[in-house]
Amino acid sequence: MILGKVQDLPKGLERENRIIQTIMRQLVFALDGLHSTGIVHRDIKPQNIIFSEGSSTFKIIDLGATADLRVGINYIPKEFLLDPRYSFLSISNTRY
């Protein structure tokens, strides 16, 4: 499987609305999967998004900054851990 980083895509391609919507849909779906298991990524940025040519999907990598809400409270202000907008704001800022 060949993996490439999102920022390596041609500039014209990543600006097309259809492509951006596809990317965002896949990322939100991946985040929903993480959140449903009690894991918050906390570091969504272009460098942590890769494209898998084999499956034609975008994937989130680098789970080093994740918070696992299943096993206790990690030290960080509650508004960041418990507010689902935290990851959403990170991912929406990644779009630009």
Backbone as JSON Lines, residues from 0, in Angstrom:
{"i":0,"aa":"M","n":[0.84,-1.17,0.0],"ca":[0.0,0.0,0.0],"c":[0.9,1.24,0.0]}
{"i":1,"aa":"I","n":[0.68,2.14,-0.92],"ca":[1.47,3.36,-1.02],"c":[0.74,4.48,-0.29]}
{"i":2,"aa":"L","n":[1.44,5.15,0.6],"ca":[0.83,6.23,1.37],"c":[1.5,7.55,1.01]}
{"i":3,"aa":"G","n":[0.71,8.59,0.91],"ca":[1.24,9.93,0.66],"c":[0.58,10.9,1.61]}
{"i":4,"aa":"K","n":[1.23,12.03,1.84],"ca":[0.67,13.03,2.74],"c":[-0.28,13.95,1.99]}
{"i":5,"aa":"V","n":[-1.27,14.46,2.7],"ca":[-2.28,15.32,2.08],"c":[-1.65,16.53,1.42]}
{"i":6,"aa":"Q","n":[-0.66,17.14,2.07],"ca":[-0.07,18.34,1.5],"c":[0.71,18.06,0.22]}
{"i":7,"aa":"D","n":[0.95,16.78,-0.12],"ca":[1.65,16.43,-1.35],"c":[0.72,16.33,-2.55]}
{"i":8,"aa":"L","n":[-0.6,16.45,-2.34],"ca":[-1.54,16.4,-3.45],"c":[-1.39,17.65,-4.3]}
{"i":9,"aa":"P","n":[-1.66,17.56,-5.59],"ca":[-1.59,18.76,-6.44],"c":[-2.51,19.85,-5.91]}
{"i":10,"aa":"K","n":[-2.04,21.1,-5.96],"ca":[-2.8,22.22,-5.4],"c":[-4.19,22.34,-6.01]}
{"i":11,"aa":"G","n":[-4.33,22.2,-7.31],"ca":[-5.64,22.33,-7.95],"c":[-6.61,21.27,-7.49]}
{"i":12,"aa":"L","n":[-6.11,20.06,-7.29],"ca":[-6.96,18.94,-6.89],"c":[-7.52,19.13,-5.49]}
{"i":13,"aa":"E","n":[-6.67,19.57,-4.54],"ca":[-7.14,19.69,-3.16],"c":[-8.09,20.85,-2.95]}
{"i":14,"aa":"R","n":[-8.18,21.75,-3.89],"ca":[-9.08,22.9,-3.77],"c":[-10.47,22.64,-4.33]}
{"i":15,"aa":"E","n":[-10.64,21.61,-5.08],"ca":[-11.96,21.33,-5.63],"c":[-12.91,20.93,-4.51]}
{"i":16,"aa":"N","n":[-14.09,21.53,-4.51],"ca":[-15.05,21.28,-3.44],"c":[-15.42,19.81,-3.29]}
{"i":17,"aa":"R","n":[-15.58,19.11,-4.36],"ca":[-15.98,17.7,-4.28],"c":[-14.91,16.89,-3.57]}
{"i":18,"aa":"I","n":[-13.67,17.15,-3.88],"ca":[-12.56,16.43,-3.24],"c":[-12.48,16.8,-1.76]}
{"i":19,"aa":"I","n":[-12.61,18.08,-1.46],"ca":[-12.56,18.51,-0.06],"c":[-13.69,17.88,0.74]}
{"i":20,"aa":"Q","n":[-14.88,17.82,0.17],"ca":[-16.0,17.19,0.87],"c":[-15.74,15.71,1.13]}
{"i":21,"aa":"T","n":[-15.15,15.03,0.18],"ca":[-14.82,13.61,0.36],"c":[-13.81,13.44,1.48]}
{"i":22,"aa":"I","n":[-12.78,14.27,1.47],"ca":[-11.76,14.19,2.5],"c":[-12.38,14.45,3.87]}
{"i":23,"aa":"M","n":[-13.15,15.52,3.97],"ca":[-13.76,15.88,5.25],"c":[-14.71,14.79,5.74]}
{"i":24,"aa":"R","n":[-15.47,14.21,4.84],"ca":[-16.4,13.13,5.22],"c":[-15.62,11.95,5.8]}
{"i":25,"aa":"Q","n":[-14.54,11.57,5.15],"ca":[-13.75,10.44,5.64],"c":[-13.1,10.75,6.99]}
{"i":26,"aa":"L","n":[-12.62,11.98,7.16],"ca":[-11.98,12.35,8.43],"c":[-12.99,12.41,9.57]}
{"i":27,"aa":"V","n":[-14.16,12.97,9.3],"ca":[-15.2,13.04,10.33],"c":[-15.66,11.63,10.71]}
{"i":28,"aa":"F","n":[-15.78,10.75,9.72],"ca":[-16.15,9.36,9.99],"c":[-15.09,8.69,10.87]}
{"i":29,"aa":"A","n":[-13.81,8.93,10.56],"ca":[-12.73,8.35,11.36],"c":[-12.75,8.89,12.78]}
{"i":30,"aa":"L","n":[-12.95,10.2,12.93],"ca":[-13.02,10.8,14.26],"c":[-14.22,10.28,15.05]}
{"i":31,"aa":"D","n":[-15.33,10.09,14.36],"ca":[-16.51,9.54,15.02],"c":[-16.21,8.14,15.55]}
{"i":32,"aa":"G","n":[-15.49,7.36,14.77],"ca":[-15.1,6.02,15.22],"c":[-14.22,6.08,16.46]}
{"i":33,"aa":"L","n":[-13.25,6.99,16.47],"ca":[-12.4,7.16,17.65],"c":[-13.22,7.61,18.85]}
{"i":34,"aa":"H","n":[-14.04,8.64,18.64],"ca":[-14.84,9.19,19.75],"c":[-15.81,8.16,20.31]}
{"i":35,"aa":"S","n":[-16.36,7.32,19.46],"ca":[-17.32,6.32,19.95],"c":[-16.66,5.29,20.86]}
{"i":36,"aa":"T","n":[-15.34,5.16,20.77],"ca":[-14.63,4.24,21.65],"c":[-14.01,4.97,22.84]}
{"i":37,"aa":"G","n":[-14.23,6.3,22.94],"ca":[-13.71,7.06,24.07],"c":[-12.34,7.65,23.84]}
{"i":38,"aa":"I","n":[-11.91,7.73,22.6],"ca":[-10.58,8.28,22.29],"c":[-10.73,9.6,21.56]}
{"i":39,"aa":"V","n":[-9.98,10.62,22.01],"ca":[-9.97,11.94,21.37],"c":[-8.58,12.15,20.79]}
{"i":40,"aa":"H","n":[-8.47,12.47,19.5],"ca":[-7.18,12.58,18.82],"c":[-6.35,13.76,19.33]}
{"i":41,"aa":"R","n":[-6.87,14.95,19.37],"ca":[-6.27,16.17,19.89],"c":[-5.14,16.75,19.05]}
{"i":42,"aa":"D","n":[-4.85,16.23,17.88],"ca":[-3.76,16.79,17.06],"c":[-4.05,16.63,15.57]}
{"i":43,"aa":"I","n":[-5.24,17.03,15.15],"ca":[-5.6,16.94,13.74],"c":[-4.94,18.09,13.0]}
{"i":44,"aa":"K","n":[-4.11,17.76,12.02],"ca":[-3.44,18.74,11.17],"c":[-3.04,18.03,9.88]}
{"i":45,"aa":"P","n":[-2.72,18.77,8.83],"ca":[-2.39,18.13,7.55],"c":[-1.29,17.07,7.64]}
{"i":46,"aa":"Q","n":[-0.31,17.28,8.5],"ca":[0.78,16.32,8.63],"c":[0.33,14.99,9.21]}
{"i":47,"aa":"N","n":[-0.84,14.96,9.85],"ca":[-1.35,13.73,10.46],"c":[-2.47,13.1,9.65]}
{"i":48,"aa":"I","n":[-2.56,13.48,8.38],"ca":[-3.55,12.9,7.47],"c":[-2.79,12.34,6.28]}
{"i":49,"aa":"I","n":[-3.02,11.07,5.97],"ca":[-2.35,10.45,4.83],"c":[-3.4,9.93,3.86]}
{"i":50,"aa":"F","n":[-2.97,9.75,2.63],"ca":[-3.83,9.2,1.59],"c":[-3.3,7.83,1.22]}
{"i":51,"aa":"S","n":[-4.16,6.85,1.26],"ca":[-3.8,5.49,0.87],"c":[-4.27,5.26,-0.56]}
{"i":52,"aa":"E","n":[-3.33,5.17,-1.48],"ca":[-3.69,4.98,-2.88],"c":[-4.36,3.63,-3.11]}
{"i":53,"aa":"G","n":[-3.95,2.63,-2.37],"ca":[-4.52,1.29,-2.54],"c":[-6.01,1.24,-2.27]}
{"i":54,"aa":"S","n":[-6.44,1.93,-1.22],"ca":[-7.86,1.93,-0.87],"c":[-8.55,3.24,-1.22]}
{"i":55,"aa":"S","n":[-7.8,4.19,-1.76],"ca":[-8.32,5.52,-2.12],"c":[-9.04,6.19,-0.96]}
{"i":56,"aa":"T","n":[-8.44,6.1,0.22],"ca":[-9.03,6.72,1.4],"c":[-8.01,7.57,2.13]}
{"i":57,"aa":"F","n":[-8.52,8.53,2.89],"ca":[-7.69,9.35,3.75],"c":[-7.75,8.77,5.15]}
{"i":58,"aa":"K","n":[-6.61,8.79,5.83],"ca":[-6.53,8.18,7.15],"c":[-5.85,9.13,8.12]}
{"i":59,"aa":"I","n":[-6.22,9.03,9.38],"ca":[-5.63,9.84,10.44],"c":[-4.52,9.02,11.1]}
{"i":60,"aa":"I","n":[-3.35,9.64,11.24],"ca":[-2.22,8.96,11.87],"c":[-1.76,9.75,13.09]}
{"i":61,"aa":"D","n":[-0.73,9.27,13.76],"ca":[-0.09,9.89,14.91],"c":[-1.07,10.05,16.08]}
{"i":62,"aa":"L","n":[-1.27,8.96,16.75],"ca":[-2.17,8.96,17.9],"c":[-1.44,9.26,19.21]}
{"i":63,"aa":"G","n":[-0.25,9.85,19.1],"ca":[0.56,10.12,20.29],"c":[-0.03,11.13,21.25]}
{"i":64,"aa":"A","n":[-0.87,12.03,20.77],"ca":[-1.45,13.06,21.64],"c":[-2.88,12.73,22.05]}
{"i":65,"aa":"T","n":[-3.3,11.5,21.8],"ca":[-4.7,11.15,22.09],"c":[-4.98,11.14,23.59]}
{"i":66,"aa":"A","n":[-6.23,11.35,23.89],"ca":[-6.72,11.23,25.27],"c":[-7.67,10.04,25.28]}
{"i":67,"aa":"D","n":[-7.42,9.13,26.19],"ca":[-8.28,7.96,26.33],"c":[-9.23,8.21,27.48]}
{"i":68,"aa":"L","n":[-10.46,8.54,27.15],"ca":[-11.45,8.88,28.17],"c":[-12.02,7.65,28.86]}
{"i":69,"aa":"R","n":[-11.62,6.47,28.42],"ca":[-12.14,5.24,29.01],"c":[-11.44,4.87,30.31]}
{"i":70,"aa":"V","n":[-10.22,5.35,30.51],"ca":[-9.42,4.87,31.64],"c":[-9.11,5.95,32.66]}
{"i":71,"aa":"G","n":[-9.84,7.03,32.68],"ca":[-9.6,8.08,33.66],"c":[-9.52,9.43,33.0]}
{"i":72,"aa":"I","n":[-9.13,10.38,33.79],"ca":[-9.07,11.76,33.29],"c":[-7.62,12.13,33.04]}
{"i":73,"aa":"N","n":[-7.33,12.58,31.84],"ca":[-6.0,13.09,31.5],"c":[-5.96,14.57,31.89]}
{"i":74,"aa":"Y","n":[-4.81,15.06,32.26],"ca":[-4.74,16.46,32.66],"c":[-4.78,17.37,31.44]}
{"i":75,"aa":"I","n":[-5.89,18.02,31.3],"ca":[-6.12,19.03,30.28],"c":[-7.45,19.67,30.66]}
{"i":76,"aa":"P","n":[-7.64,20.94,30.38],"ca":[-8.91,21.56,30.76],"c":[-10.11,20.78,30.24]}
{"i":77,"aa":"K","n":[-11.13,20.66,31.09],"ca":[-12.31,19.86,30.73],"c":[-12.97,20.32,29.44]}
{"i":78,"aa":"E","n":[-12.95,21.62,29.18],"ca":[-13.62,22.09,27.97],"c":[-12.99,21.52,26.7]}
{"i":79,"aa":"F","n":[-11.73,21.12,26.74],"ca":[-11.1,20.51,25.57],"c":[-11.38,19.02,25.49]}
{"i":80,"aa":"L","n":[-11.4,18.35,26.61],"ca":[-11.63,16.91,26.6],"c":[-13.08,16.54,26.33]}
{"i":81,"aa":"L","n":[-13.99,17.26,26.93],"ca":[-15.38,16.87,26.89],"c":[-16.18,17.55,25.79]}
{"i":82,"aa":"D","n":[-15.62,18.55,25.16],"ca":[-16.34,19.29,24.13],"c":[-16.04,18.69,22.77]}
{"i":83,"aa":"P","n":[-17.02,18.06,22.12],"ca":[-16.77,17.43,20.82],"c":[-16.35,18.44,19.75]}
{"i":84,"aa":"R","n":[-16.59,19.74,20.0],"ca":[-16.17,20.75,19.02],"c":[-14.66,20.88,18.96]}
{"i":85,"aa":"Y","n":[-13.93,20.41,19.98],"ca":[-12.48,20.54,19.99],"c":[-11.86,19.89,18.77]}
{"i":86,"aa":"S","n":[-12.17,18.62,18.51],"ca":[-11.63,17.95,17.32],"c":[-12.23,18.52,16.06]}
{"i":87,"aa":"F","n":[-13.51,18.92,16.12],"ca":[-14.15,19.49,14.93],"c":[-13.45,20.78,14.53]}
{"i":88,"aa":"L","n":[-13.11,21.64,15.51],"ca":[-12.42,22.88,15.17],"c":[-11.05,22.59,14.59]}
{"i":89,"aa":"S","n":[-10.35,21.61,15.12],"ca":[-9.05,21.25,14.57],"c":[-9.18,20.79,13.14]}
{"i":90,"aa":"I","n":[-10.16,19.96,12.88],"ca":[-10.32,19.42,11.53],"c":[-10.81,20.5,10.57]}
{"i":91,"aa":"S","n":[-11.66,21.43,11.03],"ca":[-12.13,22.48,10.13],"c":[-11.02,23.46,9.83]}
{"i":92,"aa":"N","n":[-10.1,23.69,10.76],"ca":[-8.95,24.55,10.49],"c":[-8.0,23.9,9.51]}
{"i":93,"aa":"T","n":[-7.95,22.58,9.49],"ca":[-7.09,21.84,8.57],"c":[-7.53,22.07,7.13]}
{"i":94,"aa":"R","n":[-8.8,22.33,6.93],"ca":[-9.35,22.52,5.58],"c":[-8.69,23.68,4.86]}
{"i":95,"aa":"Y","n":[-8.24,24.69,5.58],"ca":[-7.67,25.88,4.94],"c":[-6.2,25.87,5.0]}
